[in-house]
Amino acid sequence: MKKINSIIVLMSLILAVSCKSYTEDLNTDPNNFGSAPAELIVGQAQLGWMQLATSNAARYAGIFMNHFTGEDRQYVTVNQYSTTAADYDDTWDDAYVDGIAQARLTQKLATEAGNTKLTGIAQIAEAAIFGEMTALFGDIPYTEAVDINNFPTPAYDSQASVLSGIQTLLDQAITNIGNSSASLYAGNRMSSSATWAEIAYSLKARYYLIAKDYPNALINARKGIKSPAGSLVTLHTTSSDTENLYFQFTVDERDGYLGATDSHLSKLLNGTTPRVINTPGDAARYAKYFDTNGSLLILNVSNTGYFAETASMNLISYQEVKLIEAEAANRTGDAGDVAAFNAVRSFLATEYNASFPPTASASGSAALLMEILEEKYITLVGELQPFHDVRRTNNMLNIPPKTGTTIPQRFIYPQIEVDTNPNVPSPLPTLFDKTPIN
């Protein structure tokens, strides 16, 4: 695990160089940024968001829901659903110290300077990080979070209230950002042709879906990202510490730990396990996702692979938003479910230059719902959202657990929180206790 001092990160932002670190465990003290311009601090908040969405948390979720396989050393125990509280320390730090604290400091300084657009962009980053954290952990510190002077041991807010709070935060962000392009203050960290408002509406759809508020998920999905180019993605280079985080982990840091041997995802794509919708194009997708190393199936980190050194990862994508629209429409009796689902299939056909036939299932049918959920499980590889879906739907797809009879239902509270915050929920939930919303 690599460390980088926050001063170096700040200087990199100031000099506008390309080699910003995306590595594990950014050692960030928010107090160091007290006199820095808000325009620079927002980059650190966005790096925290990127770290949470595509690093250790995403790898654990991928193993838990049988996208990936823990092949060696510590990851063998993760593959057996045996983790300790200390395993989640980094995720908590990435979110609260590297992300949320920087987002809130950005908002404070931007508001004082009258820069409402920057305030809104920082609010979006904060909402996304809180959204993922409450989806993963359940009840978390929210209203008293990252205010150590007033709340050294912050109270835990209910999962439902956090999900409600981030909707309010995103509404405020939409008001603040107006019609600003998502390229504004994105630096060389992320890219999208959408507006920041479309990104915010897309996130609102995501977290309404997680809250099982399907009518509002549908309304907001239709205001969200409109095209594949609008997907908000991470940017990476070949410079040290700026590579794709899956590439960094599997090539630079822990070679052999993470693969996909005998994973459920690999079996769906290679035809060993039949899909609910016929998809000849999965052969091309399988080759993009995976590669072989002897008898092992590994992530494809070649220059043309899905997890290549410079490959972008989705923070929120067109295909996710259309699949949210499809599911929410299906569940609410809206006839747009078929068109939204087929839009994703058409995108995939173009993306892989292969056959992804449209659905033959009827609007509103249970068969179509299964096709939507399965497509999302496969398409959003390497992301957290399929893990949220598996738990939200009580594993409707019947994804086989790695061991035992149940897929993990949450991340457990980290040791740093157990040791220092008396407000941590008691008794401590286990990996297999459902979060309150589920």
NUVOBA-149501 format. One record per residue (C-alpha): residue number from 1; y negated, z negated, x. Coordinates in pm, whole numbers. Layout:
BEGIN
[NUM; [Y; Z; X]],
...
END
This chain:
BEGIN
[1; [0; 0; 0]],
[2; [-333; 106; 144]],
[3; [-658; -91; 135]],
[4; [-1009; 34; 172]],
[5; [-1320; -179; 195]],
[6; [-1562; -133; -93]],
[7; [-1851; -73; 146]],
[8; [-1671; 232; 280]],
[9; [-1619; 358; -75]],
[10; [-1986; 304; -151]],
[11; [-2097; 484; 164]],
[12; [-1867; 772; 76]],
[13; [-2035; 798; -263]],
[14; [-2381; 781; -108]],
[15; [-2302; 1055; 144]],
[16; [-2138; 1265; -133]],
[17; [-1843; 1350; 84]],
[18; [-1514; 1468; -60]],
[19; [-1281; 1214; 98]],
[20; [-1296; 934; -160]],
[21; [-994; 708; -160]],
[22; [-763; 711; -460]],
[23; [-506; 486; -293]],
[24; [-346; 168; -418]],
[25; [-525; -167; -433]],
[26; [-890; -77; -378]],
[27; [-1035; -402; -246]],
[28; [-1353; -412; -452]],
[29; [-1599; -697; -481]],
[30; [-1840; -611; -762]],
[31; [-2104; -832; -599]],
[32; [-2123; -583; -312]],
[33; [-2281; -329; -544]],
[34; [-2567; -543; -671]],
[35; [-2838; -325; -517]],
[36; [-2665; 13; -536]],
[37; [-2786; 283; -777]],
[38; [-2593; 299; -1104]],
[39; [-2530; 670; -1038]],
[40; [-2307; 568; -747]],
[41; [-2136; 270; -903]],
[42; [-2008; 475; -1197]],
[43; [-1788; 664; -951]],
[44; [-1607; 343; -864]],
[45; [-1550; 272; -1233]],
[46; [-1404; 619; -1277]],
[47; [-1179; 572; -975]],
[48; [-1051; 252; -1137]],
[49; [-973; 450; -1453]],
[50; [-793; 718; -1253]],
[51; [-597; 454; -1062]],
[52; [-478; 282; -1377]],
[53; [-385; 605; -1554]],
[54; [-191; 780; -1277]],
[55; [-70; 518; -1030]],
[56; [162; 218; -1038]],
[57; [133; 154; -1413]],
[58; [221; 516; -1490]],
[59; [519; 508; -1254]],
[60; [658; 190; -1411]],
[61; [605; 330; -1761]],
[62; [778; 652; -1656]],
[63; [1085; 461; -1542]],
[64; [1087; 232; -1846]],
[65; [1087; 526; -2091]],
[66; [1338; 730; -1887]],
[67; [1107; 1002; -1756]],
[68; [1183; 896; -1401]],
[69; [1441; 702; -1204]],
[70; [1396; 423; -956]],
[71; [1609; 551; -669]],
[72; [1565; 312; -376]],
[73; [1473; -45; -272]],
[74; [1229; -224; -503]],
[75; [1236; 64; -749]],
[76; [1607; 14; -808]],
[77; [1524; -319; -970]],
[78; [1248; -156; -1177]],
[79; [1509; 96; -1292]],
[80; [1718; -201; -1404]],
[81; [1420; -343; -1597]],
[82; [1400; -636; -1359]],
[83; [1039; -701; -1264]],
[84; [839; -1012; -1178]],
[85; [489; -1119; -1274]],
[86; [364; -1039; -924]],
[87; [461; -675; -976]],
[88; [169; -640; -1218]],
[89; [-102; -799; -1000]],
[90; [-221; -462; -872]],
[91; [-249; -311; -1220]],
[92; [-461; -606; -1339]],
[93; [-684; -581; -1030]],
[94; [-719; -202; -1062]],
[95; [-838; -245; -1420]],
[96; [-1063; -549; -1411]],
[97; [-1206; -550; -1058]],
[98; [-1203; -182; -962]],
[99; [-1277; -43; -1308]],
[100; [-1424; -265; -1578]],
[101; [-1650; -473; -1354]],
[102; [-1800; -155; -1208]],
[103; [-1838; 4; -1552]],
[104; [-2026; -297; -1686]],
[105; [-2249; -318; -1378]],
[106; [-2325; 53; -1418]],
[107; [-2423; -4; -1781]],
[108; [-2651; -294; -1692]],
[109; [-2836; -101; -1423]],
[110; [-2847; 226; -1617]],
[111; [-2983; 51; -1925]],
[112; [-3250; -121; -1719]],
[113; [-3348; 219; -1576]],
[114; [-3355; 380; -1920]],
[115; [-3068; 617; -1836]],
[116; [-2884; 613; -2168]],
[117; [-2655; 903; -2075]],
[118; [-2519; 718; -1774]],
[119; [-2480; 406; -1986]],
[120; [-2266; 606; -2229]],
[121; [-2050; 756; -1955]],
[122; [-1981; 409; -1814]],
[123; [-1897; 286; -2164]],
[124; [-1637; 562; -2195]],
[125; [-1470; 455; -1870]],
[126; [-1472; 91; -1980]],
[127; [-1325; 174; -2320]],
[128; [-1047; 384; -2169]],
[129; [-946; 112; -1924]],
[130; [-950; -162; -2188]],
[131; [-755; 66; -2422]],
[132; [-475; 119; -2174]],
[133; [-464; -245; -2074]],
[134; [-431; -376; -2429]],
[135; [-172; -110; -2509]],
[136; [31; -222; -2206]],
[137; [-15; -600; -2216]],
[138; [-110; -687; -2576]],
[139; [-369; -965; -2596]],
[140; [-606; -950; -2296]],
[141; [-945; -1088; -2186]],
[142; [-1214; -870; -2344]],
[143; [-1530; -1037; -2472]],
[144; [-1536; -1287; -2182]],
[145; [-1393; -1053; -1917]],
[146; [-1552; -997; -1571]],
[147; [-1822; -1261; -1625]],
[148; [-1707; -1515; -1370]],
[149; [-2029; -1718; -1377]],
[150; [-2009; -1789; -1749]],
[151; [-1636; -1748; -1806]],
[152; [-1436; -1825; -1491]],
[153; [-1121; -1850; -1704]],
[154; [-1182; -1595; -1979]],
[155; [-1027; -1632; -2322]],
[156; [-773; -1378; -2445]],
[157; [-873; -1157; -2736]],
[158; [-614; -1033; -2983]],
[159; [-481; -683; -2928]],
[160; [-614; -573; -3267]],
[161; [-963; -703; -3190]],
[162; [-967; -527; -2851]],
[163; [-866; -199; -3012]],
[164; [-1142; -248; -3269]],
[165; [-1393; -341; -2999]],
[166; [-1334; -28; -2794]],
[167; [-1391; 186; -3105]],
[168; [-1734; 26; -3137]],
[169; [-1793; 79; -2765]],
[170; [-1703; 448; -2795]],
[171; [-1934; 488; -3094]],
[172; [-2215; 344; -2883]],
[173; [-2124; 582; -2602]],
[174; [-2138; 884; -2833]],
[175; [-2488; 784; -2942]],
[176; [-2598; 736; -2582]],
[177; [-2462; 1057; -2431]],
[178; [-2575; 1309; -2691]],
[179; [-2446; 1657; -2605]],
[180; [-2412; 1599; -2230]],
[181; [-2152; 1802; -2045]],
[182; [-1854; 1606; -1913]],
[183; [-1947; 1737; -1568]],
[184; [-2244; 1497; -1571]],
[185; [-2175; 1211; -1326]],
[186; [-1815; 1326; -1284]],
[187; [-1871; 1398; -916]],
[188; [-1572; 1541; -736]],
[189; [-1346; 1286; -904]],
[190; [-1280; 1452; -1239]],
[191; [-1339; 1777; -1424]],
[192; [-1373; 1903; -1782]],
[193; [-1555; 2183; -1965]],
[194; [-1592; 1963; -2275]],
[195; [-1882; 1738; -2360]],
[196; [-1866; 1365; -2300]],
[197; [-1888; 1320; -2676]],
[198; [-1572; 1529; -2720]],
[199; [-1401; 1313; -2457]],
[200; [-1510; 999; -2644]],
[201; [-1385; 1131; -2979]],
[202; [-1055; 1219; -2814]],
[203; [-1021; 865; -2682]],
[204; [-1108; 729; -3026]],
[205; [-822; 938; -3167]],
[206; [-584; 804; -2901]],
[207; [-661; 439; -2968]],
[208; [-661; 480; -3346]],
[209; [-313; 629; -3304]],
[210; [-203; 333; -3093]],
[211; [-340; 104; -3367]],
[212; [-141; 308; -3625]],
[213; [-460; 403; -3808]],
[214; [-351; 761; -3871]],
[215; [-636; 871; -4102]],
[216; [-899; 782; -3841]],
[217; [-685; 927; -3562]],
[218; [-687; 1259; -3748]],
[219; [-1062; 1257; -3814]],
[220; [-1146; 1190; -3450]],
[221; [-888; 1425; -3302]],
[222; [-1058; 1709; -3488]],
[223; [-1388; 1616; -3321]],
[224; [-1227; 1596; -2978]],
[225; [-1135; 1838; -2699]],
[226; [-1128; 2195; -2830]],
[227; [-960; 2394; -2552]],
[228; [-729; 2352; -2253]],
[229; [-1027; 2381; -2019]],
[230; [-1177; 2080; -2194]],
[231; [-903; 1847; -2071]],
[232; [-1046; 1567; -1857]],
[233; [-846; 1580; -1535]],
[234; [-849; 1413; -1196]],
[235; [-946; 1609; -886]],
[236; [-764; 1586; -552]],
[237; [-777; 1735; -205]],
[238; [-558; 1744; 104]],
[239; [-780; 1492; 282]],
[240; [-623; 1154; 354]],
[241; [-627; 918; 56]],
[242; [-762; 1177; -190]],
[243; [-431; 1343; -274]],
[244; [-259; 1334; -611]],
[245; [-139; 974; -652]],
[246; [219; 1072; -732]],
[247; [219; 1283; -416]],
[248; [73; 995; -215]],
[249; [338; 755; -337]],
[250; [642; 982; -305]],
[251; [544; 1156; 20]],
[252; [305; 932; 216]],
[253; [391; 580; 108]],
[254; [736; 524; -46]],
[255; [948; 831; 18]],
[256; [1269; 815; -183]],
[257; [1169; 531; -416]],
[258; [1085; 741; -724]],
[259; [1284; 1036; -855]],
[260; [1436; 1164; -1177]],
[261; [1812; 1173; -1115]],
[262; [1995; 1156; -1451]],
[263; [1673; 1077; -1636]],
[264; [1656; 1150; -2008]],
[265; [1359; 1380; -1953]],
[266; [1550; 1592; -1702]],
[267; [1844; 1620; -1940]],
[268; [1621; 1736; -2225]],
[269; [1470; 2003; -2003]],
[270; [1794; 2133; -1847]],
[271; [1979; 2146; -2179]],
[272; [2228; 1866; -2109]],
[273; [2079; 1682; -2408]],
[274; [1982; 1914; -2695]],
[275; [1620; 1918; -2805]],
[276; [1518; 1893; -3170]],
[277; [1340; 2229; -3133]],
[278; [1480; 2525; -2942]],
[279; [1271; 2580; -2628]],
[280; [1388; 2845; -2378]],
[281; [1072; 2786; -2175]],
[282; [1195; 2444; -2072]],
[283; [1376; 2603; -1777]],
[284; [1040; 2700; -1629]],
[285; [897; 2358; -1707]],
[286; [1196; 2184; -1547]],
[287; [1134; 2378; -1225]],
[288; [767; 2281; -1232]],
[289; [838; 1912; -1284]],
[290; [1139; 1860; -1059]],
[291; [1303; 1962; -734]],
[292; [1626; 1867; -558]],
[293; [1699; 1676; -241]],
[294; [2072; 1689; -187]],
[295; [2233; 1523; -488]],
[296; [1903; 1368; -600]],
[297; [1652; 1505; -846]],
[298; [1301; 1440; -716]],
[299; [947; 1507; -834]],
[300; [824; 1854; -744]],
[301; [552; 1790; -487]],
[302; [556; 2142; -344]],
[303; [233; 2342; -349]],
[304; [329; 2489; -688]],
[305; [481; 2170; -831]],
[306; [345; 1956; -1111]],
[307; [291; 1667; -865]],
[308; [154; 1876; -577]],
[309; [-83; 1729; -322]],
[310; [-391; 1875; -492]],
[311; [-254; 1888; -848]],
[312; [-479; 1741; -1116]],
[313; [-351; 1480; -1359]],
[314; [-467; 1436; -1716]],
[315; [-690; 1146; -1816]],
[316; [-698; 1289; -2167]],
[317; [-594; 1645; -2243]],
[318; [-621; 1920; -2502]],
[319; [-246; 1906; -2560]],
[320; [-253; 1530; -2619]],
[321; [-537; 1560; -2870]],
[322; [-365; 1843; -3060]],
[323; [-41; 1646; -3075]],
[324; [-232; 1342; -3202]],
[325; [-382; 1569; -3467]],
[326; [-38; 1706; -3554]],
[327; [124; 1363; -3588]],
[328; [-165; 1209; -3779]],
[329; [-179; 1506; -4015]],
[330; [196; 1488; -4070]],
[331; [183; 1119; -4150]],
[332; [-113; 1151; -4389]],
[333; [0; 1456; -4583]],
[334; [-255; 1691; -4426]],
[335; [-131; 2050; -4409]],
[336; [-281; 2102; -4063]],
[337; [19; 1949; -3884]],
[338; [200; 2279; -3837]],
[339; [-101; 2462; -3694]],
[340; [-186; 2180; -3454]],
[341; [170; 2162; -3325]],
[342; [198; 2539; -3287]],
[343; [-129; 2542; -3093]],
[344; [36; 2326; -2829]],
[345; [346; 2545; -2823]],
[346; [124; 2850; -2775]],
[347; [-61; 2676; -2490]],
[348; [270; 2591; -2321]],
[349; [392; 2951; -2353]],
[350; [83; 3066; -2167]],
[351; [95; 2780; -1916]],
[352; [456; 2848; -1814]],
[353; [474; 3219; -1899]],
[354; [787; 3144; -2099]],
[355; [915; 3112; -2454]],
[356; [800; 2815; -2661]],
[357; [871; 2930; -3018]],
[358; [662; 2794; -3306]],
[359; [814; 2541; -3542]],
[360; [1013; 2647; -3846]],
[361; [986; 2300; -3999]],
[362; [778; 2236; -4309]],
[363; [444; 2062; -4312]],
[364; [482; 1690; -4375]],
[365; [853; 1692; -4296]],
[366; [1040; 1431; -4096]],
[367; [1185; 1715; -3887]],
[368; [838; 1826; -3780]],
[369; [740; 1469; -3692]],
[370; [1037; 1446; -3457]],
[371; [940; 1776; -3296]],
[372; [584; 1651; -3243]],
[373; [696; 1323; -3087]],
[374; [950; 1495; -2863]],
[375; [700; 1754; -2746]],
[376; [451; 1483; -2656]],
[377; [720; 1287; -2471]],
[378; [796; 1592; -2258]],
[379; [451; 1746; -2218]],
[380; [265; 1435; -2107]],
[381; [491; 1372; -1809]],
[382; [357; 1121; -1558]],
[383; [117; 969; -1814]],
[384; [110; 639; -2003]],
[385; [86; 782; -2355]],
[386; [455; 863; -2413]],
[387; [539; 499; -2329]],
[388; [291; 387; -2593]],
[389; [447; 630; -2842]],
[390; [803; 516; -2777]],
[391; [708; 157; -2851]],
[392; [475; 238; -3142]],
[393; [745; 438; -3321]],
[394; [1023; 190; -3247]],
[395; [1190; 458; -3034]],
[396; [1228; 716; -3312]],
[397; [1342; 965; -3049]],
[398; [1638; 745; -2958]],
[399; [1558; 760; -2588]],
[400; [1842; 580; -2410]],
[401; [1740; 266; -2219]],
[402; [1817; 256; -1849]],
[403; [2018; -58; -1906]],
[404; [2104; -271; -2207]],
[405; [2001; -167; -2556]],
[406; [1621; -186; -2557]],
[407; [1339; -10; -2375]],
[408; [1078; -253; -2239]],
[409; [809; -328; -2494]],
[410; [517; -430; -2270]],
[411; [402; -514; -1923]],
[412; [419; -886; -1847]],
[413; [114; -1088; -1748]],
[414; [50; -1083; -1371]],
[415; [108; -1379; -1144]],
[416; [-259; -1392; -1046]],
[417; [-345; -1456; -1409]],
[418; [-61; -1702; -1471]],
[419; [-167; -1905; -1167]],
[420; [-542; -1915; -1234]],
[421; [-618; -1874; -1604]],
[422; [-502; -2152; -1839]],
[423; [-582; -1923; -2133]],
[424; [-294; -1687; -2058]],
[425; [-71; -1672; -2368]],
[426; [195; -1940; -2390]],
[427; [485; -1912; -2404]],
[428; [465; -1614; -2173]],
[429; [607; -1302; -2342]],
[430; [894; -1123; -2176]],
[431; [929; -755; -2097]],
[432; [1114; -709; -2426]],
[433; [876; -890; -2662]],
[434; [680; -641; -2868]],
[435; [303; -642; -2845]],
[436; [131; -769; -3163]],
[437; [28; -421; -3285]],
[438; [391; -309; -3267]],
END
